């Protein structure tokens, strides 16, 4: 697969099964050995479907989901973006997932680039995202695309794992 063969479009409620399945595959494969097993086990088919049903059918105001779709294969990636809840003038990537079999092929870069383009078009000078501190592969990916830790750290009670805030200048 070539990332240029992938079509980007806004996510629709009809993408629920594809997106929740993709999310679950990433959660189980990409986070294996990164997050504790009990955290990975938090999501099953129903939990993943419920999470993405809310995001696709009733997105937060100003947020949007974008899918990467490969003709003949279907959805191979998804990104959710909007305003940073703590810094409304900054863009924010809420989530980015690429099918484990398509990782490393440029799909994530295409989705991230689309998010950055939309942020710039909205007049935003900065964007943020959170990533698990132990997820070194994702940290390398984001660094390659110009995202860097800005000193922000958190541990969400839901996951109990340290996260780092990354920031990118869009100027």
C-alpha positions as CSV (number, residue, x, y, z in Angstrom):
1,X,0.0,0.0,0.0
2,X,1.1,3.5,-0.8
3,X,-0.1,6.4,1.4
4,X,-1.0,8.4,-1.7
5,X,-3.5,5.7,-2.6
6,X,-5.4,6.5,0.6
7,X,-8.3,8.9,0.5
8,X,-9.0,11.2,3.4
9,X,-12.6,12.2,4.3
10,X,-14.6,13.2,7.2
11,X,-15.7,10.3,9.4
12,X,-19.4,9.4,9.4
13,X,-21.6,7.5,11.8
14,X,-21.6,4.7,9.2
15,X,-17.9,4.2,9.8
16,X,-18.5,3.0,13.4
17,X,-17.7,-0.7,12.9
18,X,-14.6,0.0,10.9
19,X,-13.3,2.7,13.2
20,X,-14.0,0.8,16.4
21,X,-12.4,-2.3,15.0
22,X,-9.4,-0.4,13.9
23,X,-9.1,1.3,17.3
24,X,-9.3,-2.0,19.1
25,X,-6.6,-3.6,16.9
26,X,-4.3,-0.6,17.6
27,X,-5.1,-0.7,21.3
28,X,-4.3,-4.4,21.6
29,X,-1.3,-4.6,19.2
30,X,0.4,-1.2,19.3
31,X,0.1,-0.9,23.1
32,X,1.2,-4.5,23.9
33,X,4.3,-4.2,26.0
34,X,3.8,-0.4,26.3
35,X,0.8,-0.3,28.6
36,X,0.0,-2.8,31.4
37,X,-2.2,-5.6,30.4
38,X,-5.1,-4.4,32.7
39,X,-5.1,-1.1,30.8
40,X,-5.2,-2.8,27.4
41,X,-8.0,-5.1,28.7
42,X,-10.2,-2.0,29.5
43,X,-11.6,-2.0,26.0
44,X,-13.5,-4.9,24.4
45,X,-15.7,-4.8,21.3
46,X,-18.6,-3.2,23.1
47,X,-16.4,-0.6,24.9
48,X,-14.6,0.4,21.7
49,X,-17.9,0.7,19.9
50,X,-19.4,2.9,22.6
51,X,-16.4,5.1,22.7
52,X,-16.4,5.7,18.9
53,X,-20.2,5.9,18.7
54,X,-20.1,9.0,20.9
55,X,-17.3,10.5,18.8
56,X,-18.9,9.8,15.4
57,X,-22.5,10.4,16.2
58,X,-22.3,13.2,18.7
59,X,-18.9,14.9,18.3
60,X,-17.9,17.7,20.7
61,X,-18.6,21.1,19.2
62,X,-15.8,22.1,16.9
63,X,-14.3,18.7,16.7
64,X,-14.2,16.4,13.6
65,X,-13.1,12.9,12.8
66,X,-11.2,12.1,9.6
67,X,-10.7,8.7,8.2
68,X,-8.1,7.3,5.8
69,X,-9.7,4.9,3.4
70,X,-7.9,2.7,1.0
71,X,-10.0,1.7,-2.0
72,X,-10.8,-2.0,-1.8
73,X,-9.6,-2.3,1.8
74,X,-11.7,0.2,3.7
75,X,-10.7,2.4,6.7
76,X,-7.0,2.1,7.6
77,X,-6.7,5.1,9.9
78,X,-8.6,7.7,11.9
79,X,-7.8,11.0,13.6
80,X,-10.0,13.2,15.8
81,X,-9.2,16.9,16.1
82,X,-10.5,20.1,17.4
83,X,-9.7,22.9,19.9
84,X,-7.4,22.2,22.8
85,X,-9.7,22.1,25.9
86,X,-7.2,24.0,28.0
87,X,-6.0,26.4,25.3
88,X,-9.0,27.1,23.0
89,X,-6.8,29.1,20.6
90,X,-4.7,26.0,19.9
91,X,-5.6,23.0,17.8
92,X,-5.7,19.6,19.4
93,X,-5.3,16.0,18.2
94,X,-7.5,13.9,20.5
95,X,-6.5,10.6,18.9
96,X,-4.7,9.1,15.9
97,X,-4.9,5.4,15.1
98,X,-3.6,3.5,12.1
99,X,-4.3,-0.1,11.4
100,X,-1.3,-2.1,12.7
101,X,-0.8,-3.6,9.2
102,X,-0.6,-0.1,7.7
103,X,1.7,1.5,10.2
104,X,5.0,2.8,8.8
105,X,3.5,3.3,5.3
106,X,2.7,7.1,5.6
107,X,-1.0,6.9,6.6
108,X,-0.4,8.5,10.0
109,X,1.6,11.2,8.4
110,X,-1.1,12.0,5.9
111,X,-3.7,12.2,8.7
112,X,-1.5,14.3,10.9
113,X,-0.7,16.6,7.9
114,X,-4.4,17.0,7.2
115,X,-5.0,18.0,10.9
116,X,-2.2,20.5,10.7
117,X,-3.6,22.0,7.5
118,X,-7.0,22.4,9.1
119,X,-5.5,24.0,12.1
120,X,-3.6,26.5,10.0
121,X,-6.8,27.2,7.9
122,X,-8.5,28.0,11.2
123,X,-5.8,30.5,12.0
124,X,-4.2,28.5,14.8
125,X,-0.5,29.0,15.5
126,X,0.0,26.0,17.7
127,X,-1.4,22.5,18.2
128,X,-1.1,20.0,21.1
129,X,-1.7,16.3,21.7
130,X,-1.2,13.8,24.5
131,X,0.8,10.6,24.2
132,X,1.6,7.8,26.7
133,X,5.1,8.5,28.0
134,X,6.0,4.8,27.5
135,X,4.9,4.8,23.8
136,X,8.4,5.4,22.4
137,X,7.3,4.5,18.8
138,X,4.6,7.2,18.9
139,X,7.0,9.7,20.4
140,X,9.5,9.0,17.5
141,X,6.7,9.3,15.0
142,X,5.5,12.7,16.3
143,X,9.0,14.0,16.7
144,X,9.7,13.1,13.1
145,X,6.6,15.3,12.2
146,X,7.8,18.3,14.2
147,X,5.9,17.6,17.5
148,X,7.9,17.9,20.8
149,X,7.3,17.6,24.5
150,X,6.4,21.0,26.0
151,X,6.8,20.0,29.7
152,X,3.1,19.2,30.2
153,X,2.5,15.9,32.0
154,X,-0.6,14.1,33.3
155,X,-2.0,10.8,34.6
156,X,-5.6,10.3,33.8
157,X,-7.4,8.3,36.5
158,X,-9.1,6.2,33.8
159,X,-5.7,4.8,32.6
160,X,-3.3,5.4,35.5
161,X,-0.4,5.8,33.1
162,X,1.8,8.9,32.6
163,X,1.3,11.0,29.5
164,X,3.3,13.7,27.9
165,X,1.9,16.7,26.1
166,X,3.4,17.4,22.7
167,X,3.2,20.7,20.9
168,X,3.8,21.8,17.3
169,X,4.2,25.3,16.0
170,X,2.1,25.7,12.9
171,X,3.8,29.0,11.8
